[in-house]
Amino acid sequence: MNLRKILVVAIAFAAVFSTSLLQAQEQKKGRGGGMGMTVERIEEAVGKLSAEQKTKIEGILAKVREEMQGLQGASQEDRQAKMREIMQSSRTQIRAVLTPEQQKKYDEMPQGRGQGGGGRKKNQ
């Protein structure tokens, strides 16, 4: 059980740090803020997003990034619990921005690398 917790935390950190690296690379290429990659992935999965939806989702993702950075001084257990809360909350907030049809597609999105960790199947 301890190994599973360590693995979950390691995967979450890898996702956060890889997202930061991708953001830095995208900014170097002149493509603007790195959060656009995540919005693009959401849009690929759910279909065309309106400008208002994109703006709202970008705001949610920026808040997630800030909250994740604020966890750096916390203990491993606190970090893990807070990360789960942050990701679940962000998924709920993003889902609320989407249309019912988009919500169905969003719920089917793979959960990982910046998309939240709350969607794992219980059998895994």
PyMOL commands that set and color helices and strands:
alter all, ss='L'
color gray80, all
select helices_A, chain A and resi 2-28+35-46+51-69+76-97+100-107
alter helices_A, ss='H'
color red, helices_A
deselect
rebuild
show_as cartoon
